[in-house]
Amino acid sequence: MWMESMIRRLVLVFAAPILFLGCGEAEDSAAAPNYAVVTGACGDTRSALQSQTSAVVNGSTSWSSSVVNLSAGQALAVGAILYRDLGWEHNCTATLIAEDVVLTAAHCVADEVTRVIESAADVRFAMGADMGSKDGVVNVSQVVVHTGFVVPMTGAAHDVALLILSEPATNEVPSVVPIEPNCNAVSLAGQDVQNVGYGCTDGDCYDYNDERLWVVQDVASATSSDFVVDGHGVSGVCFGDSGGPALWTVPEMGIRVMGVLSWGDPDCTHQDHFTATNNECDFIDDYVDLTPVVSCVDIDPLGECSGNLLTYCLGDTMYNVDCAANDRVCGTDSTGQKGCLDSCMGETSDGRCDGQNAVWCEGGQVRTRRCAECGQSCGWSDSHSGFYCL
C-alpha cells in the first residue's frame, strides 16, 4: 500500500481570467472567446446569434455531472495549499468548506514523524483551475490538526486538518461557493465518487503539474472511519492530491465532501484511502457550524439558495432541489421567491432594451451594454444581432 512508501500530497485550483471593459460588466474572456473585446468599449459586445451555443451550467466538462453537477463557484472551492519553503508553490489539495475555513489532510500540514505543525505564516490557500494563473490567494491565521492524527497509519482515521483563513475567501474570489462536509451516516460502498487534485499525472511524478484534474473512482470498501477507492489499474489520484476531496451528491442534500485523501498505492492507479468526513465532524464542528436545519421554522418563507441547492418548505415538509441537475441555477424571481431558474434569469438571446441599456443572454450569462454612454441608443438591430446599441 502507498503509505508504506510515502504519504501522497495533492493540490487544486480554478482559473477564469477576467477582462474589465470600459462601460459595462466584466467580460469573461475564457468563457466567451468569440467576443470582440475592444478597450474603451461601452460594455459587453455581441456575437452573432447563430454562433452562440447553449450554456454549460457547470462551466466545464472536467467533472462528471452524473456524479456531482458542480457549479463553477463550487469548483473554485477546491484549491491548493502553497508553502513558503517551496517558494509558495503547491504540494497539497484542500477544500473551502466555509467562507473562511479550509479542510485538508493532517499530513499536509504536520510532520508525519514529529507531528510538528506548519506555522500559519508558512502556508496559504490558493484558488483557480491552474496554479500557473491563480484566481486568488488567501493568508492563513491558524492551522488546526486533529489530535487523533498518528503515524504510521493502518487506516485513514483522523488524517484531517483545518486552515482558518485570515479573511473570507470571497474577498479574493467573490464567486467561490464553499462545499460542506458530509456529517451523515451514508453507505458509499459500490458508489462512484468524484476525486480531484493538483497532483502528478503519473506514479513517477516526472512532470510538475499545475492543473486541477478530475477522476471518477468507485468505492471498493468503506468503514466508519475511512473508505477505499479503486482505479483498477487505469486511473486515480496521485502524489500532490493529498488533502483533496472525494465529492458525492447526497440524496436530498446536495454535493458534499465525503472524504479527504490520505494515502494509497504508489502507482496512482489502484487503491487509495480517504478519511471519512462524517467521522470527523465533531472536530470540524468546533470551527464550522455544522448544525443541520431540523425545522422549517429556520427556512425563509421565500426559500433559500446555497450555491445551486434550493431549499424550501411546503407546510412542515422541507425540500432540497439540486437546480444544476436540471441545467438551471438557484436564484430569485421577479416576485422575490427563490427557485430553479434558467441561467440568464429569463433574459433571451434576442435581448431587450432596458431604458438605454441593451440586455441579452449569451454564453449562459446576462450581458449589458450601456448605449447612452457611447452616444448611441438601444434598439432592434437585425435578426443576426437582436437588440443592441445603434
N, C-alpha and C positions, 0 to 999 in steps of 0.2 A: 504494500500500500504506500501511498505517496508521502504520508507523514514520516515513513521510515527513511525517506531520502531527504526531504525538506518541506517546510511549510510553503504553500503557494500564495503569492500576493497578486491581486487583481486591481485594475484601475479603469474608470469610465468617465465620459463627458459628452456634451451635445453642443454643436456649434451652429449658429444661424446668423451669419453676418448681416447687419442691418445698415442700410444707407438712408440717411435722413435727407428728405428733399425740402426745397425752399418753402412752399406754402401749404403743405398738406401733411398727411400721415406718413409714418415711416414706411419705406418700401423694403420688403424682404427680398433681397436680390437672389438669395439661394432658392426661395420658393417660387419666384416669378422670373425665370431667366429670359422670357420673351419680351419683358417690358423695356421700352426705350427710356433709359434713365438720363435725364438732362439736368445738369447742375443749374440751379436757379429757377427751376420749373415751379409751377403754382400748385403742385400737389402730385397725386398719382397720375400716371399716363395709362392709356388703354391699349390692350391687344385687340386685334380684330376678333369679333365674336366667334368666327369659325375656328380660330386657333386655340380657343380656351377649352380646357378639359375639366371634367367634374372633379371636385375637391376630394383629396385623400384625407380623411378625418384625422388619421394618426400623424400625418405629416411625413411618414416614412414607411417603407415596407420591410424595414430591417428586423422588426419583431413579428411574431406570429399573432395576428389579430384573433385567430381562433382560440388562442391560449390567454392572451392579455391584449385587449383592444385599447392600448395606451393612447392618451392624448400627447401632443408634443410637449406640453408642460410637465406631464408625468414623466416622460422620457428624460427630461432635464434633471429630474430628481436623482437619477443615477449619475454619480460623479466620481472624481478621483481624489485620492489623498496625495498632496505634494509634500515633499520632505526637504528641509533645509540642507541636510547633509548630502543630498543628491542634487544640489543646485536647483532646488524647487522643481524637480522632475517627479513624475508619479510612479508609484510602486504598489498601490493597492486601490481597490474599488470601494465605494461606500454609497449609502442611500440617504437622502434627505427624508426624514420621517415626520418632522415638524418644521415650522418655519425657521428654527434656529438650533435644531438637533439632528445629528447625522449618525447613522448606525453603520458599524463596520465590524471586522473581526478583531478580537483582542490581540492576536499575534501580529496584527498590522501596526500596533502602537505600543506593544510591550515586548521586551526581550523574552524569547522563549525559554531561556535558561535562568536568567536573573530576575525576571519579571519587572525590571526597571521600566517605568512608563515614560514615553516620549513627553518632553515638555510641550505645553500648548503653543509656545512661541516657535516651535520647530516643525509644526505641521499646519497645513492649510487645506481647505476643501475647494475643489475646482469643478465647474460645471461646463458642459459642452460635449458635442459629439466627437470632437477631435481635440486632443490636448495640445496640438500644434497651433490651434486658434481658439482659445478658451472663450466661453461666453462671459464668465465671471469667476472671481476667486474671493473667498471669504476667510478671514483670520479665525483662529480658534482660541477661545478663552479658557477652556477646561477639557482635559482628557480623562474619561472615567472608564476604568476596566472592571469587568465583573470579578468580584472577589473569589469566585469559584473557579476561575481560569487557572488550570495547571497543565504542565507538560512533564513527561510525554503523555499525549492523549491517546486513549483507547477508543474514544468516540469523539464527538464534537461538542459535548455539553459545555456551556458557559464560555465558548470562544466568541465572546461579543464585547464590544466597547462602544462608547458614545463620545462624539465630539460635540461639545457645546460651542456654538458659533458666537462670535463677538457681536454679531448683528443678524437680523433676519436675512436669509438668503435672497429674498425678494428685493432687498435693497440693491443687490448687484444684478440679479436676473429677475425682473418683475413677473415674467411668465411662468416661472418654475412652480410646480404643484407637488407638495410632499406626498409620499405614498406611505400609508400607515402599515405598521407591522401587524401580522395576524396574531390574535390572542385567543383564538377559539380552538377547541379540540377538533381537528379536521384530519381525516384519513387521506393521505396523499399517495399511498401505495398504488401503483398502476396508473397514476395520473401523469400527464405531461406538464412540466413547469418550464417557464421562460427564464433562462440564465443569461447573464450579461456582464461584461467587464472589459478592461483595457489591457488584458494580459497578452502573453506571447501567442503567436499563431502556430507554433509547433513546439513539441516537447523539448527540443534542443535549445530553443529560445535564442536563435542566432540573430533574428531581426527584432529591433526595438519597435514596439507598436504604440502608436498614439491614438488609434481609433477605438471607439466603443463598438464592440462586436457582440452579436446576439446569437444564442443557440438554444434550441428546444431539446430537452432530455426527459426521458421517462424516469419516474421514481421506482427504483427496484425494491427498496425496502424502507421501512420507517419505524422509529421507536418514539417514545415520548420526548426524547431529548435531541434526536437528530434524524436525518433521512439521507439516503444514498441514491444518487442519480447515476445513470449508465449511458455512456456514449457508444457502446457496442463496437468499439474499435474504429469508429468513423469520425466522431467529433466530440467536443467537450470544452470545459473551462481549463485554464492553464495558469502558469506562473504569472502573477500580476493581477489575476482576477480575484484573489482572496479578499474577503470582506464584501464582495458583491452579492446582490440579492438573487434569490430564486423567487420569481413572481408567479402568481396564480390568481385566477378570478374566483373568489369565494362566493358561492351562491347567495343571492340576496344582500350581499355586502359590497362587492366590487373587487378591484385589484388590490392585493395585499402583498407585503414582503413576507414570504413563508419561511425563509431561511437565509442564513449568512454563510457564504462559502468558507470552509475551514481547511480541509485537506483532502488529498486524493492521490490517484495513480500518477506517476511521473511522466507517462507518455501522453497525458492530457486527452485521452480518447476512451477511457474506460470508466471506472467508478470514482465518484467524488462525494465527500461528506459535507453536508450543510447542517449548521446549528439551527434547530427549530426555534423560531421566534416565540411560539406560544409557551415554550418552557422558560423563556427569559423575560416575560412581561412584568413580573414583579420588580426586576431590576430596572427595566425601561420605564416603568410607571413612576419611578422616583423623579424622573426628569421630563417625562411627557405624559400628559393627561390621557390615559387610555380608557377612561371610564365610558362604557358603552351607553348609548341612549336607550333607556329602558321604557320610556313612555312618550306618547305623542304630545304630552304637555311641554316637552322640551323642543318640539319641532315648530318652526314658524308656520302659521296657518297657510301662508302662500307657498310653502315648500322651501327646500334648501338645495343648493348645489355644492358639491365637494368635487372639484375637477369636473368630470363628466358624469358623476354619480348623482342622480336626482333622488332626493328623499322627500316624501310627502305622506300625509295621513288622510284616511277616509274614516271618519269616526274615531275609534280607538285602535285601528289597524294601521301599522306603519308599512310603507312600501319603499323599496330601493330599486331603482332602474338604472342600468348602465346605458346611458344615451349613446355612447360611442359604438355599442354593439349594433345599433341601427343607423350608423353613419350620421348621427346627429350630435349636437352639443347641448349641455345643460345651460340654460340661460333664462332671462326674464322677458316675458312677452309684454305687449302694449298695456295690459291690464295690471302688470306687476306680479303676475303669477309665474312661478318657476315651472319649467317644463323642458322637454326634449325638443329643441328647435333645430331647423336647418342651420348649417354653419354660418350662413350670412344673415341670420335673423330676419328672413323674409325678403331681403333685397334680391333683385334679379340681375341676370347678366345684361339685360336691356338697360337697366338702370332707371333713374328718375331725376328730376330737379328738386332739390330741397332749397327753395329760395334761389340764390345764385350759386349754389353748390351742386355739382354733378356727383351723384352717389350710385354705385353699382357693385355687383358681386363678381369677383374674379379670383380664381385660384383658391376658392374657399374662404376668401376674406372680403370684408367690406372695404371698398376703395372710395376715396373722396378727392375731388379736385375743386379748389375754390376759384371760380371763374372771375369774379369781380376783381380779385387781387392782381389779375393779369390783363385787365381791361377787356374782358370777354363776358359773355352771358351764357347761361345754361339753356340748352335746347336740344331737340331731336336732331341728330346728325344724319344718319342713314342706317340701313339695315346691317351694315358692317360694324358700326361703332356705337349704335344706340344713343342714349342721352349723353351729352358731353359739352365741353366749353366751345363756343362758336365765335 
